[in-house]
Amino acid sequence: MELNVQDWKEFNVTRLFDICAGNYYSSDDYEYGTTPYVSASATNNGVGQMIDLPPDFSENKIVTGKVECKAFYQGKPFSATSDANIFAPKYKMTQNVGLFLTSIITFNENGKWSYGRQCRVGDSKEIIVKLPIKHNEDNTPTIDENRTYSDEGYIPDWQFMEDYIKSLHHKPITTKVKSGHAKELEIDKWEEFTVSSLFEVKYGINLELNTCIETTSDDPEGIAFVARTADNNGISAYVKKIEGREPQPAETITVAGGGSVLSTFVQKRPFYSGRDLYLLISKEDISIKVKMFISTVLFSNQYRYSYGRQANKTLPNLILRLPIQRDNNGNPIIDDNYTYSEKGYIPDWQFMEDYINSLPYSDRI
């Protein structure tokens, strides 16, 4: 479908949405849970972590962060920090229309805001977006006598937005693992383990990207260069193999120790490590899917860290809550050697593996 943006008209977002800020919660107010907690994050659909508080907002909203004003559509009930702005539609917004509008808001506003110039609620109410409008059969604009959406009476063409997003859909990814079959987590039955009880924590070989010869991911001899970036599984580039430098082994969990976000990933291929990168070497022969499970739990602790409190020397002592092995009566199985915890609990590796396998599209991993 053609966009023909030259025919679009301007709308103030307050004619389309009611806008408010999210609610601040101290990290002492919640634990890991099932409610998405949206922050100013520019990744992961804006979700900073999952918390155990009831959601403050219903589904079908658009959320922007104050820092970059990047917009995300929230299709499930959620909570949001005070660093996020909530756009509640005044009309019947479908998911596809919401996705269309998030793209417009992000494209229009993303380059205008920063830490030094944040887009707060008052600023959000001044946002002007250009949108396609409804036309009559003779191709003249349809005018709303009530002037609901604009002073000129233009009406956003919701159906065009819906159809345009539908036209972008590629061939669906097939899977044998359908939604609705994920195992129950029952996190109230999980117990505490320190990172160092499960992994050997190593500081990565500190390489500078500018000392490497960059290549592409298509290069069969290319090695991933993992750094502090929170995107692309932590990979900032691909480089040629360095003489005398063996890459780190595949299936290692990487943790960015510097910066404001605790970026955790499982590396599927051998890699070189950049600055402030920590490597978690498992003490047990556990599968990559178990490592993905633990990496996700580790990532949920990112709210504990910031530029002023980075995950470096404290990382080995970070406490993770994980499912534990239990007998047929549901009682904890105790390890007499106390290998993993002072209370003798044993992580339930098989449950973690089975849980990842129960997720939709897990067979495509």
Secondary structure, DSSP 8 states (H G I E B T S, - for coil): ----GGG-EEEEGGGTEEEEE-----GGG--EEEEEEE-S-SSGGGEEEEESS--SB-SSEEEEETTT--EEEE-S-BEE-TTEEEEEESS---HHHHHHHHHHHHHHHGGG-BTTB---HHHHTT-EEEE-B-B-TTS-B-B-TT-SS-TT-B-B-HHHHHHHHHHT--S----SS-TT------GGG-EEEEHHHHEEEEE-----GGGS-EE-TT-TT-EEEE-S-SSGGGEEEEE---TT---B-TTEEEEE-SSSS--EEEESS-EEE-TTEEEEEESS---HHHHHHHHHHHHTTGGG-BTTB-SSTTGGG-EEEE-B-B-TTS-B---TT--S-TT---B-HHHHHHHHHHSTTGGG-
